[in-house]
């Protein structure tokens, strides 16, 4: 072997060693990176998604992300006081809280980062002749009248008009509302104040609130309303036997979790629509995002959503924010090391985590909000850069898409004809109760499965979501037993930005190179050395 060929073989061998070693290093589990635990409080509206994502990163990356669903108002107050690393809310900080409490003024820099979209649904417990109703339809005006005490019985003519296929029972309605300060209440009351202003103002005046009455996080109870704490509390009350006749406003995810139906809501186009992931995605195409740099950057303006003329729209669609710190304050609980964890978690939930949104009862964020979220991650002290959008495994977009596009909205099904205002009424179940409800009224029936779709065949709830499996609650809405949603998809892990090359990977690479060199180089070098040491060899 010539000297040239010998060293060429050595070079190839070393190159192979590096390639193999790099491959070995790439499969090092992310647990090799140490993440400082982080803690947050806030919204129960988005808690089912957060809990799933927290479980994923704990299992896949050894990342401890603590979260307590104490309500959006409490979460904002905790963040403002500096006692948590992050918070989650559906509305921004309030300079003049409606309960008269002190203005919510954080003592450190902050930013709003969208985390998941969804529909505020109207989960109910109603039977006709002992059989559960699963296909209820309600107009926005009827809903507002129910939650302002104007309509008090299920056989009210307005409800009968919405439901020609049902013979509505003579049974009192029990509106179940949040007793704690919540983003769910804020979003619902904002919608009523915008869409049914006179009804909402009249109700506020009747309970002693100043008018005009806009958004409120604290629902003013009256009459036979029931107040319950948290999303699980209101859903828990409605789902029990004593909750027959009750209706509540709650994120769609909780209806899936409880195995109960939700009302289809009448939209501007004249169709009654369920808050599925596609119908929320379509609705939010008309959302306006505050793009002015400042404290309200990325907050949502939903007037266009409420009045979206696309027949596939679910009117009460919105999204939730994570409130993240943009500075480290001396003596505060938040540190740059925690920022590394928070940034890595945020990168995960904006990309891979969004795969699970639909199965959990939410709608994944579109590209424009993901990109905006990436920019907010870059403002978190200690955070690694957000991932490349081309590698972001989010179901709403693919490489080459425009930031304004949304694959989920593009393929959303058209509503069935039986969901249109008129004498027909679809019999197909909704939410977590997919059993059909037979026609009992004067109208005719139909199936929602005949909707015209792109790549989505039906408006039914995702097959991977729990249906008919209920959690158990006591009379106060406190969870007694049950594990929540079962069968939820588990997103495949991806390499977090914070899991970049470190000392552990370098050590493994060096060790692998040495190991391969020890195995591969001697067979090449030994014959040459042997020839050199042979009798008569030229020295």
C-alpha positions in Angstrom: 0.0 0.0 0.0 1.4 3.4 -0.9 1.8 6.1 1.7 -0.9 8.2 -0.1 -3.4 5.3 -0.1 -2.7 4.5 3.5 -3.5 8.0 4.7 -6.6 8.2 2.5 -7.9 5.1 4.2 -7.1 6.6 7.6 -9.0 9.8 6.6 -12.0 7.8 5.4 -12.0 5.7 8.6 -11.9 8.8 10.8 -14.7 10.4 8.8 -16.8 7.4 9.2 -16.1 7.4 12.9 -17.3 11.0 13.2 -20.4 10.3 11.2 -21.3 7.3 13.3 -20.5 9.1 16.6 -22.6 12.1 15.6 -25.5 9.7 14.9 -25.1 8.2 18.3 -25.0 11.6 19.9 -28.2 12.6 18.1 -30.2 9.9 19.8 -29.1 11.0 23.2 -32.4 11.6 25.1 -33.1 15.2 26.0 -33.0 14.2 29.6 -29.3 14.8 29.3 -30.1 18.5 29.5 -30.9 19.8 32.9 -34.0 22.0 33.1 -34.8 24.1 36.2 -38.4 23.6 37.3 -40.8 26.4 36.5 -44.2 27.3 38.0 -47.3 29.0 36.6 -50.9 29.7 37.5 -54.0 30.9 35.7 -56.6 29.7 33.1 -58.7 26.6 33.4 -60.0 27.2 29.9 -56.7 25.9 28.4 -55.7 23.7 31.3 -56.5 20.4 29.6 -54.0 21.2 26.8 -51.4 22.5 29.3 -51.6 19.4 31.4 -51.1 17.1 28.4 -48.1 19.1 27.2 -46.6 19.2 30.7 -46.9 15.5 30.9 -45.3 15.1 27.5 -42.2 17.2 28.3 -41.8 15.5 31.7 -41.8 12.1 30.0 -39.7 13.0 27.0 -37.3 15.6 28.3 -37.3 15.3 32.1 -38.7 18.9 32.2 -40.8 19.8 35.3 -43.4 22.4 34.4 -45.8 23.1 37.3 -49.2 24.6 36.7 -52.2 25.3 38.8 -55.6 26.2 37.2 -56.8 28.9 39.7 -58.5 31.0 37.1 -57.2 33.7 34.7 -57.7 36.5 37.2 -55.8 34.9 39.9 -53.0 33.9 37.5 -52.6 37.5 36.3 -52.5 38.7 39.9 -49.8 36.1 40.7 -47.7 37.1 37.8 -48.1 40.8 38.6 -47.0 40.1 42.2 -43.9 38.2 40.9 -44.7 35.0 42.7 -44.8 32.7 39.6 -42.6 32.3 36.5 -45.5 32.5 34.0 -49.2 32.8 33.9 -52.0 31.9 31.4 -55.1 34.0 30.7 -57.7 34.6 28.0 -57.6 38.4 28.5 -54.8 40.9 29.2 -54.0 42.6 32.5 -56.8 44.9 33.6 -55.9 48.4 34.6 -59.4 48.8 36.2 -60.6 45.4 37.5 -64.4 45.3 37.7 -64.3 43.9 41.2 -62.7 47.0 42.5 -59.4 45.4 43.3 -56.1 47.0 42.6 -54.9 47.5 39.0 -53.0 44.6 37.6 -49.6 46.2 37.1 -46.7 43.7 36.8 -43.4 44.7 38.4 -41.3 43.2 35.6 -41.4 43.3 31.8 -43.8 40.8 30.2 -45.2 39.6 26.8 -48.3 37.8 25.7 -47.7 34.6 23.7 -50.7 32.7 22.1 -50.7 29.0 23.1 -53.9 27.4 21.8 -57.3 28.3 20.2 -60.7 26.9 21.0 -64.4 27.4 21.3 -66.3 28.5 24.3 -69.1 25.9 24.3 -72.5 25.5 26.0 -72.5 22.1 27.6 -75.9 21.0 28.9 -77.8 18.1 30.6 -81.2 17.7 29.1 -83.5 14.7 28.6 -86.7 14.2 26.7 -88.7 11.1 27.8 -85.8 9.9 29.7 -83.4 10.0 26.7 -80.5 12.4 26.7 -80.7 15.2 24.1 -77.4 15.5 22.1 -78.4 17.8 19.2 -79.6 21.0 20.8 -79.4 24.2 18.8 -79.4 27.7 20.2 -79.2 31.2 18.7 -77.0 33.8 20.3 -80.0 35.8 21.4 -81.5 32.7 23.1 -78.2 32.0 24.8 -78.0 35.5 26.1 -81.6 35.4 27.4 -80.9 32.1 29.2 -77.8 33.6 31.0 -79.6 36.8 31.9 -82.7 35.2 33.4 -85.1 36.2 30.5 -85.7 32.6 29.4 -86.1 30.2 32.4 -87.8 27.0 30.9 -86.6 24.6 28.3 -90.0 24.7 26.5 -89.7 28.5 25.9 -90.9 29.3 22.3 -87.5 30.7 21.4 -85.8 27.4 22.2 -88.6 25.5 20.4 -88.0 27.7 17.3 -84.3 26.8 17.3 -85.2 23.1 17.7 -88.0 22.1 15.3 -87.0 18.5 15.6 -87.4 18.4 19.4 -90.5 18.4 21.6 -88.9 20.5 24.4 -89.8 19.4 28.0 -91.5 21.6 30.6 -88.4 21.8 32.8 -86.7 24.8 34.5 -83.3 25.9 33.2 -80.4 26.1 35.6 -77.6 28.4 34.3 -74.3 27.3 35.8 -71.7 30.1 35.8 -68.1 30.6 37.1 -67.9 31.8 40.8 -64.2 32.7 40.4 -62.7 35.3 38.2 -62.2 33.6 34.8 -61.2 34.2 31.2 -64.1 32.0 30.2 -66.5 34.5 31.8 -64.6 37.4 30.3 -64.8 36.0 26.8 -68.5 35.1 27.2 -69.6 38.4 28.6 -67.5 40.3 26.0 -69.4 38.4 23.3 -72.8 39.3 24.9 -71.8 42.9 25.3 -70.9 43.2 21.6 -73.6 41.1 20.1 -76.6 41.5 22.4 -75.8 44.8 24.0 -79.3 45.8 25.2 -80.0 42.4 26.9 -76.6 42.4 28.6 -76.9 46.1 29.8 -80.4 45.4 31.1 -79.2 42.4 33.1 -76.2 44.4 34.5 -78.5 47.2 35.6 -80.9 44.6 37.3 -78.0 43.3 39.5 -76.7 46.7 40.4 -73.8 47.0 38.0 -73.0 50.2 36.2 -73.9 50.4 32.5 -72.9 50.3 29.8 -71.7 46.9 30.9 -68.9 45.3 29.0 -66.5 42.5 29.7 -66.4 41.1 33.2 -64.3 38.3 34.7 -66.7 37.9 37.7 -70.2 36.7 36.5 -73.0 38.5 38.4 -75.3 35.8 39.8 -79.0 36.1 40.2 -82.1 34.0 40.4 -81.5 30.2 40.3 -78.1 30.4 38.8 -75.4 28.1 40.3 -71.8 29.4 40.7 -69.0 26.9 40.5 -65.2 27.4 40.6 -63.1 26.4 37.7 -64.0 24.8 34.3 -64.0 21.4 35.9 -66.4 22.7 38.5 -69.1 24.0 36.1 -68.7 21.0 33.8 -68.8 18.7 36.9 -72.1 20.2 38.1 -73.8 19.9 34.7 -72.6 16.3 34.2 -74.2 14.9 37.3 -77.7 13.5 37.7 -78.7 16.5 39.9 -77.5 18.7 37.0 -80.4 17.7 34.6 -81.8 20.8 33.2 -78.5 22.7 33.6 -76.4 24.5 31.0 -73.0 26.2 31.3 -70.3 27.9 29.3 -67.0 26.1 29.2 -64.2 25.2 26.8 -65.2 22.5 24.4 -62.5 20.2 25.8 -64.4 19.8 29.0 -67.6 18.5 27.3 -65.4 15.9 25.5 -63.9 15.0 28.8 -67.3 14.7 30.6 -68.9 12.8 27.7 -71.7 15.4 27.4 -73.1 17.3 24.4 -72.8 21.0 23.5 -75.3 23.3 21.8 -74.7 24.1 18.2 -74.7 27.9 18.0 -76.3 29.9 15.2 -73.8 31.9 13.1 -74.2 35.0 10.9 -74.6 32.8 7.8 -77.7 31.1 9.3 -76.1 27.7 10.3 -76.0 26.1 13.7 -72.3 25.0 14.2 -70.4 23.0 16.8 -67.1 24.3 18.1 -64.9 21.7 16.5 -61.2 22.4 15.6 -62.0 23.2 11.9 -64.9 25.5 12.7 -62.8 27.4 15.2 -60.0 27.7 12.7 -62.4 29.1 10.1 -63.8 31.6 12.6 -60.4 32.9 13.7 -59.4 33.7 10.1 -61.3 37.0 10.8 -59.6 37.7 14.1 -57.7 40.9 14.3 -54.4 40.8 16.2 -53.0 43.8 18.0 -49.8 44.3 16.0 -48.7 47.5 17.6 -45.5 47.0 19.7 -46.4 47.6 23.3 -48.0 45.9 26.3 -51.0 44.7 24.4 -49.1 43.2 21.5 -50.7 40.0 20.2 -53.9 40.5 22.1 -57.0 39.5 20.1 -59.9 41.6 18.7 -62.8 39.3 18.0 -65.5 41.4 16.5 -64.8 40.0 13.0 -65.0 36.5 14.5 -68.4 37.0 16.0 -69.8 38.2 12.6 -67.8 36.0 10.3 -70.1 35.2 7.3 -68.4 31.9 6.4 -71.1 29.2 7.1 -68.5 27.0 8.8 -67.8 29.5 11.5 -68.3 28.9 15.2 -68.9 32.4 16.6 -67.5 32.1 20.1 -63.9 31.2 19.1 -60.8 32.7 20.6 -57.4 31.8 21.9 -55.5 31.7 25.2 -52.2 33.5 26.1 -49.2 32.5 28.1 -47.8 35.6 29.9 -44.0 35.3 29.9 -41.4 37.5 31.6 -39.1 39.5 29.4 -36.6 40.5 32.2 -35.1 39.1 35.3 -35.7 41.2 38.4 -33.2 41.0 41.2 -34.5 38.9 44.1 -37.4 37.6 42.0 -38.5 34.0 41.6 -37.7 34.0 37.8 -34.1 33.4 36.6 -32.4 33.0 33.3 -32.0 29.3 33.9 -35.8 29.1 34.3 -36.1 31.1 31.1 -34.3 28.3 29.3 -36.9 25.9 30.5 -39.8 28.2 29.7 -38.5 28.9 26.2 -38.0 25.2 25.5 -41.5 24.4 26.8 -43.0 27.2 24.7 -41.2 25.9 21.6 -42.6 22.5 22.2 -46.2 23.6 22.7 -46.2 25.9 19.6 -45.0 23.1 17.3 -45.3 19.5 18.3 -47.8 20.1 21.0 -50.3 21.6 18.6 -50.7 18.1 17.0 -52.8 17.1 20.0 -55.0 20.2 20.1 -57.9 18.8 18.2 -58.0 15.5 20.1 -58.0 17.4 23.3 -61.0 19.6 22.2 -59.0 22.7 21.0 -57.9 24.1 17.7 -54.2 24.3 16.8 -52.7 27.8 16.3 -52.1 29.0 12.7 -48.7 30.0 11.3 -49.1 33.7 11.9 -49.6 33.2 15.7 -46.9 30.6 15.9 -44.4 33.0 14.2 -45.5 35.7 16.6 -45.0 33.3 19.5 -41.5 32.5 18.3 -40.7 36.2 18.5 -42.0 36.3 22.1 -39.8 33.3 23.0 -36.8 35.3 21.8 -37.6 37.9 24.5 -37.5 35.5 27.4 -34.2 35.8 29.3 -32.1 32.7 29.0 -34.2 31.1 26.3 -32.6 29.4 23.3 -33.8 30.6 19.9 -37.1 29.2 18.7 -37.0 26.3 16.2 -36.9 26.8 12.4 -40.5 27.2 11.2 -39.8 24.7 8.5 -39.2 22.1 11.2 -42.2 23.1 13.3 -44.5 20.1 13.2 -47.8 22.0 13.4 -50.9 20.7 11.6 -52.1 24.1 10.4 -49.2 24.7 8.0 -46.5 23.1 5.9 -43.2 24.4 4.4 -43.9 27.1 1.8 -47.3 28.2 3.2 -48.1 31.8 3.6 -48.3 33.1 7.2 -52.0 33.9 6.6 -52.9 30.4 5.5 -54.4 27.7 7.7 -54.5 24.1 6.4 -57.2 23.2 8.9 -59.5 26.1 7.8 -58.9 25.2 4.1 -60.1 21.7 4.6 -62.9 22.5 7.0 -66.3 20.9 6.0 -69.3 22.9 5.0 -72.2 22.5 7.4 -74.9 20.0 6.6 -78.2 21.3 5.2 -80.0 20.0 8.3 -77.9 22.5 10.3 -79.4 25.4 8.5 -82.2 27.5 10.0 -85.5 25.9 9.0 -87.7 22.9 9.5 -84.8 20.4 9.4 -82.7 19.5 12.4 -79.6 17.2 12.4 -80.0 14.2 14.7 -76.2 13.6 15.1 -74.8 14.1 18.6 -72.2 16.6 19.6 -69.3 17.1 21.9 -68.6 14.0 24.0 -72.1 12.6 23.4 -72.2 11.3 19.8 -75.4 9.2 20.0 -78.1 10.4 17.7 -81.3 12.1 19.2 -84.4 10.9 17.5 -86.9 13.4 16.1 -89.6 14.2 18.7 -90.9 17.5 17.4 -92.7 18.6 14.2 -89.6 19.1 12.2 -87.7 16.6 10.1 -84.3 15.1 10.8 -81.0 14.5 9.0 -77.4 13.6 9.6 -74.5 16.0 10.0 -72.3 13.5 8.2 -73.5 14.7 4.8 -71.5 17.9 5.2 -69.4 18.8 2.2 -65.7 18.6 3.2 -62.2 19.0 1.9 -60.1 16.4 3.6 -62.3 16.4 6.7 -65.3 14.1 6.4 -67.5 15.1 9.3 -68.1 17.7 12.0 -68.2 15.0 14.6 -65.7 15.1 17.5 -62.3 13.6 16.9 -62.3 9.8 17.3 -59.4 10.0 19.6 -61.2 12.0 22.2 -63.1 10.3 25.0 -66.8 9.8 24.4 -69.1 8.6 27.1 -66.5 8.3 29.8 -67.3 10.6 32.6 -65.4 11.9 35.6 -67.3 12.0 38.9 -67.9 15.2 40.9 -69.7 16.1 44.1 -72.5 18.6 44.4 -70.0 21.5 44.6 -68.4 20.5 41.4 -65.3 19.1 43.0 -63.6 16.2 41.2 -64.1 12.9 43.2 -62.8 10.3 40.7 -61.9 9.9 37.0 -58.8 10.6 35.0 -60.2 13.0 32.4 -59.6 12.5 28.7 -58.5 9.1 27.7 -57.0 8.0 24.4 -55.5 11.5 23.7 -52.7 11.4 21.1 -49.2 11.6 22.4 -47.1 13.8 20.1 -43.8 12.4 19.0 -40.9 14.2 20.6 -38.7 16.6 18.7 -35.4 18.1 19.5 -35.9 21.2 21.6 -33.8 24.3 20.9 -32.6 24.2 24.5 -31.3 20.7 23.9 -28.5 22.0 21.8 -25.0 20.4 21.7 -23.5 20.4 25.1 -20.7 18.9 27.2 -22.5 15.6 27.5 -22.9 15.2 23.7 -19.2 16.3 23.2 -18.0 13.7 25.7 -20.0 11.0 24.0 -18.7 12.0 20.5 -15.1 12.0 21.7 -15.6 8.6 23.3 -17.2 7.2 20.2 -14.4 8.5 18.0 -11.8 6.9 20.3 -13.8 3.6 20.3 -14.1 3.4 16.6 -10.5 4.5 16.0 -9.4 1.8 18.4 -11.4 -0.8 16.4 -10.7 0.4 12.9 -7.2 2.0 12.8 -5.0 -0.9 14.1 -5.9 -3.2 11.1 -4.6 -0.5 8.8 -1.6 0.6 10.7 -0.3 -2.8 12.0 0.6 -4.3 8.6 2.7 -1.2 7.8 4.5 -1.3 11.1 5.1 -5.0 10.7 6.7 -4.5 7.3 8.9 -1.8 8.7 10.2 -4.0 11.5 10.8 -7.1 9.2 14.4 -8.2 8.7 16.0 -6.3 5.8 13.3 -3.6 5.8 14.4 -0.2 4.6 14.7 2.1 7.6 
